[in-house]
Each structure stands twice: as structure tokens, then as C-alpha cells.
């Protein structure tokens, strides 16, 4: 359940500094060396943290602004690195939470990460996706109902696998049965964040109060099961998540 972060740079010195600091937090650090592939990834996947080398990657500053205008990473913590062209004020205006200037000062980097990493960890807990296979019921804008299979769930939304190709866009009502001793039907409205022919990602916009309580309880149970499964011991390898 480590952090999932992205660094956009072709600078080996910057990459080395970031990797050495993030490795202490069991973070998975993806690397993109160009802004186009980074934007493509960020358009379809939520990440806990983002480091953008604004001035030494062509289009890096523009990519920073596009991240904040997208749906998947509106709240993702962003560390911008500038090198004499983009001002600190400009980077902050475009959506950066923190700004570092080259040449990097290790003490400054560590000071920022001491603040940023706990925030990333909170973001991670909010969006961590538990793999689940459950039926989900939807209605489209015409009032037609259809069923899909849940692929994963988080506090922020779900991904689904479509039985048949269905075109959904905008805000859709959905419901599914929350597994428990006394199963409860979860009701929410969700926004379609990304989609392809047979999969779709939805972000919760409105959750009924009782459904929110049931979802949090279920996610807490899933987290406890994951922690038990990851803990050392002869029984841990034989534990699986029950739905």
C-alpha cells in the first residue's frame, strides 16, 4: 500500500535526489521524460504525488497547468522544480503546492518533503484502490438501467468492467450492495472521469449519509485485511480478502 508518484524529468541529478528520499517511504516512483506521455498517464490514472521538472522538460510548465484542469489529479500534491525560466509565483499560480529551484539544496528538499510526504500519504489512503468483484447498477441520462462489475473501490470512487460497451458521460446515479453481516445498498452520484470500450472510472460526487458510513466501515475492514495480509507471520500468506 505504498505511495504511487510520478516524476517528470530527464535530469539524473534531480531523479537521484528524489529517488533516495522517496525510497525511505516505500514509494513507487514512475518516471516520464517527456510531458506528453506524462499528461497521457495523468489523464487516466490518479497518483498520490507529482514532481515536474518545469524548465528542463519541454512543455513541463504547460503540463503543470493541464494536470490541475483535469479530473483525475485535481487534488494531487505537486512539487514543481524550476530552473531560471518559470518563476516560483508562476508555478504556484498554475497549481504547484511546493516549488524548488535548481541547483537543488538537499536541506530545502528534505524540508519540503517532510511536509509533502504526510500529505501524499493521506491522499493515498483516500484513493487507495481495493480490487473487488461486485455487481454495480447504473442509470444513464435516458433513464435506462444496466449492470457492470466493480473492478476496484476507494473512498473517492470506483472503476468498473462493462459487460457490454455502454456510452456514459457526465453525472450518473449508481448503487451496489456493501458486503457486511447485514448488507446495505450504497447509493451515490458519480462523475465519469475516464472510459474506454470495456472499463470506466467514476469519481463519487454525492453519497447519501448512511451510504457514506457504510462505505467507510467497509473500506476500514478492507484496509485491516490488507495490513494483516502484508504483516509477517506464517498465516499472512494464506489470507485473502473476502467480499
N, C-alpha and C positions, 0 to 999 in steps of 0.2 A: 504494500500500500504506500510506496514511496512517491515523492513528488514527480510530476511529469512536466518538464520545462523544455523550452526551445531557445537556442541561441542562434542568432543570425549574424555570422561574421566569417571573414576569411583571414582574420588576424590570429596567428598561432599564439602570440603572447597573451592576448585577451582570452582566447579559448583556454589556455593553460591556467590562468588565474581563476576563471570561473569554474573549471572542472575540479581544481584542487579544493575550492571552497564548498562546492555542491556535493562532492563525494562524501563529505562528513555527515550529510543529511540523507543518505541513501536515495538521492535524486536520480531519475532517469533523464539524461540531457540529450535531446535531439539536436543535430547540427544541420543548418541550411546555410549555404554560402552565397545564395542569391535571394533577392527579395521576392521574385516571382514565385518560386517554389515554397517560400515561407508563407506567403499570402494564401496560396492554394491550400496548404496544410491547415492554416488557421481558420479558413472558411468552413472547414468540415469537422474540426476537432477542437474540443475545449482543452486548454492547458492551464496549469497552475501558475506558471510564471514565464515571462518572455524577456530575453535580453537582445536588444537590437543595436548593432554597430552602425549608427546612423550615417556617418560621413564616409566610412571606408567600404561600405557595400553600396553599389549603385542602386538608387531608389529606396534606400533604407529609411530616410526621413518620411517619404511618402507612405511607406509600408506602415509606419507607426500610426499615422492618421487613419489608414484603412482598417487597422485592427479595431480601433475604437468605434468605427462606423459599422462594423459587422455585428452579427448576433451572437456568435459562439464565444467570444472573448471580451465582451464589453467590460467585465469586472476583473479580468485577469491582471495581475500585478505586472507592470512593465518597467524594466530598467533600461534606460537609453544611455548609450555611450557616444559621446560627441568628440570631434577632433578638429575644432577650429572653424568649421563652416556653420553648422547648426548651433544656435545659441541655446543655453540652458532654458531660457524663457520660452523659446520656440518649441523645444521638446516637451516641456511641461504643458504648454497650450495644446499640443497635439495628443496628449493623453498619457505621457510618461508619469509614473509615480515617483521615480528617482532618476537622477541624471549624474553620470560620471564623465569626467573629462580625461582625455589622453594627454600625456602619458599617465597611466593608472598609478595611483598610490595605494599600496596594499592596505594601509590602515584605514583609508577612506572607504575602500571596497568592503572590508570586513565590518566597518561601522554601519554601512548601508544594509549589508546582508543580515546583520544582527536584528535589524528591524524588519527587513523584507521577508526573510525566510519564515518566521512565525506567521506572517500574513498569508504567505503561499500555502503553508500547512493548513490554515483554516479554510482557504479556498479549496484545497484538495479534499478535505473532509466533507465539504459541502457538495462537491461534484464527483466524488469517487463513485465509479460505476460498478455495481454488483451485477454479475451475469445471472440472469433469471429467465426462466421459460414459463410464461403465464399468458393466458388469453387476455386481450385488451379489446374493448368495444369502442367504436367511434361513430360519430355522425358527421357527414360533410355539410357543405353550405346549402345543399339541396334537401337536407334532412334525411338522406339515405344512410342506413346503418351498415357497418361491416366490421369484421373481426380481423385482428392481426395477432402476432405473437410477440410478446415482450422479449427483447434481446438483453437489455440491461436497464437498471434503475439507479437514480441518485436523488439527492434532495432537490436538485434543480430540474430534473426531467427524466425522460426515458428515450431509449432507442427501440424501434420495433422492426420486425421482419414481416413483410407483407405476403399474404398467401397469393394474392393476385395483384398485378400492377394497379395502383389507385393513385389518382392525382389529388393531392391535398395541398392546400396553401392557406396561409393566414391562421386564424384562431379556430380551433376545433374543440368541442367537448369530448371528453373521454372518460372511461371508467374501467376499473379492474378490481378483482377481489384480492384484498390484502390477506395473505396467509396468516392464520393465528388459530388459537383454540376455538375462538368464536369469530369466524371470518367476517370481515366488514368490507362493503363495497366502497371503493375510493372514487370520488367524483372530483373532476378538475376541468379547467380550460387550459389549453396548451397552444403554443405558437410553433409552427413548423419552421425549424431552424435550417435543416438540410434534408435532402432526399435524393434517392436515385431510383432505379426501377423496382427494387425489392426491399429497400431499407429506408428508414426515415428517423430523424432525430427531432424530438419535441421538447420545448422548454416550458415548464409549468408557469402560467401567468396568474391563475386564480385557483386556490384549493379551498374547498369547504372546510370549516373549522374542525369538525370531527374527523374528516379525512386526513387533515394535516397531522393531527395527534396520532392517528393510526399509522401514517407513513413514517413518522419519526420513530415510533416504537419498533416498527418493522426494520428500519434501517439500523437502529441500535442493535437489534438482535443479529442482523447480518454482519455488522462490524465485530460483534463479540465472537461470532463463529469464525470469522476470518482471522482474528487475533489468536484464537485458540488453535486454529489450523497452522498458523505460522510459528507458534511457540514451540520450543524444543521439547522433546519427550517422545517416548515410543508410541503413544497413542495419536500424536498430532498428524502423522502421515495417513491415518485411516479415517480422518474426519472429513465429511463432505457437508456442504450447505444443503439444508433441506428447504423445500419450497412449500 
